[in-house]
Amino acid sequence: MALIGERVRIPKWIEGENFAVRVEVEAVYPIDDPSEPCLEPQVLTLLDHLRRLAKARDFAELEKHGTVYMRRSA
């Protein structure tokens, strides 16, 4: 069952060792409590999938979903 409310795109960050990935996901401000956006189950599943990709350092797949930022060495 989909949440009813205003749908917006919000950034989420997936952190890896020496890198981070910024992805835009859909969130909903529910009519019942519009104080903060909520994520639906399919978005949470996607974020879990992206965390597994980050752990495996699968940059090619991660880049299909967002922007990968590599930490520069000093």
Buried (B, 14 or more C-beta within 10 A) or exposed (E): EEBEBEEEEEEBEBEBEEBBBEBEBBBBBBEEEEEEBBBBEEBEEBBEEBBEBBEEEEBEEBEEBBEBEEEEEE
